[in-house]
Amino acid sequence: MREVITKRVEAGVNGLARFIANHWLLLSNAAMLAFILLTLLAPYLASGGAYWPSRIIYALYRLTCHQRPERSFFLFGHKMAICARCTAIYTSFWGMGLLYAVWKATPWGHRYPPRSLPLRWPAILAVPMFIDGLTQLVGLRESTNLLRAITGALVGVGTGLFVYPVLDEGFARTRRDFTRHASRTANHDSHSPP
């Protein structure tokens, strides 16, 4: 009985892992979209008088962002749940995920799979954000939300161009491993006595 339960649990876990490996890009893009939409939902709920649900969203996003009002975009008369820079980082990263999915769906994407940017490029694209933040921190000047958004978008794009191809290759290896394991298991089962 215990062996049957173990095999069922193992089959369920393997099935879930195979599903994630096959659909990681869709799952990633959907998760990023949900993450971004909640930042819009918080000010919408607050504007409609639903303060408790909006406060819960703001509290959750406080874990990822400082949420300073003077550094945030406002919707419906309330600040978003993340600052302008974070909004640009997450939105541009999600946009790169969408573009990556579109590219992979084209004949060119099959013929020329995207390769990851060398790590120096995301670092180079982060330099303007670093300079913007540092010059503001030391009091040389006050940044604007537009500049924060532009520098954040550069970071999101650079991160996406680095991360998505790396993840794609990793999940492709996982899919190949599942295929090899399944064929070995099938060969083993066909040669074992009944």
C-alpha positions as a Markdown table, in Angstrom:
| # | Residue | x | y | z |
|---|---|---|---|---|
| 1 | Met | 0.0 | 0.0 | 0.0 |
| 2 | Arg | 2.8 | 2.4 | 0.9 |
| 3 | Glu | 4.6 | 1.7 | -2.4 |
| 4 | Val | 1.4 | 2.5 | -4.3 |
| 5 | Ile | 1.0 | 5.9 | -2.5 |
| 6 | Thr | 4.7 | 6.7 | -3.0 |
| 7 | Lys | 4.4 | 6.0 | -6.8 |
| 8 | Arg | 1.2 | 8.1 | -7.0 |
| 9 | Val | 2.8 | 11.0 | -5.2 |
| 10 | Glu | 5.9 | 10.7 | -7.4 |
| 11 | Ala | 3.8 | 10.6 | -10.5 |
| 12 | Gly | 1.9 | 13.7 | -9.4 |
| 13 | Val | 5.1 | 15.6 | -8.6 |
| 14 | Asn | 6.7 | 14.6 | -11.9 |
| 15 | Gly | 3.5 | 15.6 | -13.7 |
| 16 | Leu | 3.5 | 19.0 | -12.1 |
| 17 | Ala | 7.2 | 19.5 | -12.8 |
| 18 | Arg | 6.7 | 18.5 | -16.4 |
| 19 | Phe | 3.8 | 20.9 | -16.7 |
| 20 | Ile | 5.9 | 23.8 | -15.3 |
| 21 | Ala | 8.9 | 22.9 | -17.6 |
| 22 | Asn | 6.6 | 22.9 | -20.6 |
| 23 | His | 4.7 | 26.0 | -19.8 |
| 24 | Trp | 7.2 | 28.1 | -17.7 |
| 25 | Leu | 7.0 | 31.1 | -20.0 |
| 26 | Leu | 3.2 | 31.3 | -19.9 |
| 27 | Leu | 3.2 | 30.8 | -16.1 |
| 28 | Ser | 5.9 | 33.4 | -15.7 |
| 29 | Asn | 4.1 | 36.0 | -17.8 |
| 30 | Ala | 0.8 | 35.3 | -16.1 |
| 31 | Ala | 2.4 | 35.7 | -12.7 |
| 32 | Met | 4.1 | 39.0 | -13.7 |
| 33 | Leu | 0.8 | 40.3 | -15.1 |
| 34 | Ala | -1.0 | 39.4 | -11.8 |
| 35 | Phe | 1.8 | 41.1 | -9.8 |
| 36 | Ile | 1.5 | 44.3 | -11.9 |
| 37 | Leu | -2.3 | 44.3 | -12.0 |
| 38 | Leu | -2.5 | 44.2 | -8.2 |
| 39 | Thr | -0.4 | 47.4 | -8.1 |
| 40 | Leu | -3.2 | 49.0 | -10.1 |
| 41 | Leu | -6.0 | 47.4 | -8.1 |
| 42 | Ala | -4.8 | 48.9 | -4.8 |
| 43 | Pro | -5.5 | 52.6 | -5.8 |
| 44 | Tyr | -8.7 | 51.5 | -7.6 |
| 45 | Leu | -10.0 | 49.8 | -4.4 |
| 46 | Ala | -9.0 | 52.8 | -2.3 |
| 47 | Ser | -10.8 | 55.2 | -4.6 |
| 48 | Gly | -14.0 | 53.1 | -4.3 |
| 49 | Gly | -13.8 | 53.1 | -0.5 |
| 50 | Ala | -12.6 | 49.5 | -0.2 |
| 51 | Tyr | -9.8 | 50.5 | 2.2 |
| 52 | Trp | -9.1 | 47.1 | 3.9 |
| 53 | Pro | -8.5 | 45.2 | 0.7 |
| 54 | Ser | -6.3 | 48.1 | -0.7 |
| 55 | Arg | -4.4 | 48.2 | 2.6 |
| 56 | Ile | -3.6 | 44.5 | 2.4 |
| 57 | Ile | -2.3 | 45.0 | -1.1 |
| 58 | Tyr | -0.2 | 48.0 | -0.1 |
| 59 | Ala | 1.2 | 46.0 | 2.9 |
| 60 | Leu | 2.2 | 43.1 | 0.7 |
| 61 | Tyr | 3.9 | 45.3 | -1.8 |
| 62 | Arg | 5.7 | 47.1 | 1.0 |
| 63 | Leu | 7.9 | 44.0 | 1.1 |
| 64 | Thr | 9.2 | 44.9 | -2.4 |
| 65 | Cys | 9.2 | 48.7 | -2.5 |
| 66 | His | 9.5 | 51.7 | -0.3 |
| 67 | Gln | 6.1 | 53.1 | -1.7 |
| 68 | Arg | 7.0 | 56.8 | -1.1 |
| 69 | Pro | 4.2 | 58.9 | -2.5 |
| 70 | Glu | 6.5 | 61.5 | -4.0 |
| 71 | Arg | 8.2 | 58.8 | -6.0 |
| 72 | Ser | 5.1 | 57.0 | -7.1 |
| 73 | Phe | 2.5 | 57.3 | -9.9 |
| 74 | Phe | -1.0 | 58.0 | -8.9 |
| 75 | Leu | -4.2 | 56.4 | -10.2 |
| 76 | Phe | -7.7 | 57.2 | -9.2 |
| 77 | Gly | -6.3 | 59.8 | -6.8 |
| 78 | His | -4.2 | 57.3 | -4.9 |
| 79 | Lys | -0.6 | 56.2 | -5.2 |
| 80 | Met | 0.1 | 52.8 | -6.9 |
| 81 | Ala | 1.3 | 50.0 | -4.7 |
| 82 | Ile | 4.9 | 50.4 | -6.0 |
| 83 | Cys | 7.0 | 53.4 | -6.9 |
| 84 | Ala | 7.6 | 54.7 | -10.4 |
| 85 | Arg | 10.9 | 52.9 | -10.8 |
| 86 | Cys | 9.6 | 49.6 | -9.6 |
| 87 | Thr | 6.6 | 50.0 | -11.9 |
| 88 | Ala | 8.9 | 50.4 | -14.9 |
| 89 | Ile | 11.2 | 47.6 | -13.8 |
| 90 | Tyr | 8.4 | 45.0 | -13.5 |
| 91 | Thr | 6.4 | 46.2 | -16.5 |
| 92 | Ser | 9.4 | 46.2 | -18.8 |
| 93 | Phe | 10.5 | 42.8 | -17.5 |
| 94 | Trp | 7.0 | 41.5 | -18.2 |
| 95 | Gly | 7.1 | 43.2 | -21.6 |
| 96 | Met | 10.3 | 41.4 | -22.4 |
| 97 | Gly | 8.6 | 38.1 | -21.4 |
| 98 | Leu | 5.8 | 38.8 | -23.9 |
| 99 | Leu | 8.2 | 39.7 | -26.7 |
| 100 | Tyr | 10.2 | 36.6 | -25.9 |
| 101 | Ala | 7.1 | 34.4 | -26.2 |
| 102 | Val | 6.1 | 36.1 | -29.5 |
| 103 | Trp | 9.6 | 35.6 | -30.9 |
| 104 | Lys | 9.7 | 31.9 | -29.9 |
| 105 | Ala | 6.3 | 31.4 | -31.7 |
| 106 | Thr | 7.6 | 32.7 | -35.0 |
| 107 | Pro | 9.6 | 30.7 | -37.6 |
| 108 | Trp | 12.6 | 32.9 | -36.9 |
| 109 | Gly | 12.4 | 32.1 | -33.2 |
| 110 | His | 12.6 | 28.4 | -34.0 |
| 111 | Arg | 15.5 | 28.9 | -36.4 |
| 112 | Tyr | 17.3 | 31.5 | -34.2 |
| 113 | Pro | 16.6 | 30.9 | -30.6 |
| 114 | Pro | 17.4 | 33.9 | -28.5 |
| 115 | Arg | 20.6 | 33.9 | -26.6 |
| 116 | Ser | 21.1 | 35.5 | -23.2 |
| 117 | Leu | 22.9 | 38.8 | -23.1 |
| 118 | Pro | 26.3 | 38.7 | -21.4 |
| 119 | Leu | 25.9 | 39.7 | -17.8 |
| 120 | Arg | 27.8 | 42.9 | -18.3 |
| 121 | Trp | 24.9 | 44.3 | -20.4 |
| 122 | Pro | 22.3 | 44.2 | -17.7 |
| 123 | Ala | 24.9 | 45.7 | -15.4 |
| 124 | Ile | 25.6 | 48.5 | -17.9 |
| 125 | Leu | 21.9 | 49.1 | -18.3 |
| 126 | Ala | 21.7 | 49.5 | -14.5 |
| 127 | Val | 24.3 | 52.2 | -14.4 |
| 128 | Pro | 21.8 | 55.1 | -15.2 |
| 129 | Met | 19.6 | 53.9 | -12.4 |
| 130 | Phe | 22.5 | 53.7 | -10.0 |
| 131 | Ile | 23.7 | 57.2 | -11.0 |
| 132 | Asp | 20.1 | 58.6 | -10.7 |
| 133 | Gly | 19.6 | 57.0 | -7.2 |
| 134 | Leu | 23.1 | 57.9 | -5.9 |
| 135 | Thr | 23.0 | 61.6 | -7.0 |
| 136 | Gln | 19.6 | 61.9 | -5.4 |
| 137 | Leu | 20.7 | 60.1 | -2.2 |
| 138 | Val | 23.7 | 62.4 | -1.7 |
| 139 | Gly | 21.6 | 65.5 | -2.3 |
| 140 | Leu | 23.1 | 66.7 | -5.7 |
| 141 | Arg | 19.6 | 66.8 | -7.2 |
| 142 | Glu | 16.1 | 65.5 | -7.0 |
| 143 | Ser | 15.1 | 62.9 | -9.6 |
| 144 | Thr | 11.7 | 62.9 | -11.4 |
| 145 | Asn | 9.3 | 60.0 | -11.8 |
| 146 | Leu | 9.8 | 60.1 | -15.5 |
| 147 | Leu | 13.6 | 59.7 | -15.0 |
| 148 | Arg | 13.0 | 57.0 | -12.4 |
| 149 | Ala | 10.7 | 55.2 | -14.9 |
| 150 | Ile | 13.2 | 55.4 | -17.8 |
| 151 | Thr | 16.1 | 54.1 | -15.7 |
| 152 | Gly | 13.9 | 51.4 | -14.2 |
| 153 | Ala | 12.7 | 50.3 | -17.7 |
| 154 | Leu | 16.4 | 49.9 | -18.8 |
| 155 | Val | 16.9 | 47.6 | -15.8 |
| 156 | Gly | 13.8 | 45.6 | -16.6 |
| 157 | Val | 14.7 | 45.2 | -20.3 |
| 158 | Gly | 18.3 | 44.2 | -19.5 |
| 159 | Thr | 17.2 | 41.7 | -16.8 |
| 160 | Gly | 14.7 | 40.2 | -19.2 |
| 161 | Leu | 17.2 | 39.9 | -22.0 |
| 162 | Phe | 19.5 | 38.1 | -19.7 |
| 163 | Val | 17.0 | 36.0 | -17.6 |
| 164 | Tyr | 14.5 | 34.7 | -20.2 |
| 165 | Pro | 17.0 | 32.9 | -22.4 |
| 166 | Val | 18.7 | 31.4 | -19.4 |
| 167 | Leu | 15.4 | 30.1 | -18.0 |
| 168 | Asp | 14.4 | 28.8 | -21.4 |
| 169 | Glu | 17.6 | 26.8 | -21.7 |
| 170 | Gly | 17.3 | 25.5 | -18.2 |
| 171 | Phe | 13.7 | 24.3 | -18.7 |
| 172 | Ala | 14.7 | 22.9 | -22.1 |
| 173 | Arg | 17.3 | 20.7 | -20.3 |
| 174 | Thr | 14.7 | 19.7 | -17.8 |
| 175 | Arg | 12.3 | 18.7 | -20.6 |
| 176 | Arg | 15.1 | 16.6 | -22.2 |
| 177 | Asp | 15.9 | 15.0 | -18.8 |
| 178 | Phe | 12.2 | 14.1 | -18.4 |
| 179 | Thr | 12.1 | 12.6 | -21.9 |
| 180 | Arg | 15.3 | 10.5 | -21.2 |
| 181 | His | 14.0 | 9.4 | -17.8 |
| 182 | Ala | 10.6 | 8.4 | -19.4 |
| 183 | Ser | 12.3 | 6.4 | -22.1 |
| 184 | Arg | 14.6 | 4.6 | -19.7 |
| 185 | Thr | 11.6 | 3.8 | -17.4 |
| 186 | Ala | 9.6 | 2.5 | -20.4 |
| 187 | Asn | 12.6 | 0.3 | -21.5 |
| 188 | His | 13.1 | -1.0 | -18.0 |
| 189 | Asp | 9.4 | -1.8 | -17.6 |
| 190 | Ser | 9.3 | -3.6 | -20.9 |
| 191 | His | 12.2 | -5.9 | -20.0 |
| 192 | Ser | 11.1 | -6.7 | -16.4 |
| 193 | Pro | 9.1 | -9.8 | -15.8 |
| 194 | Pro | 5.4 | -9.4 | -15.2 |
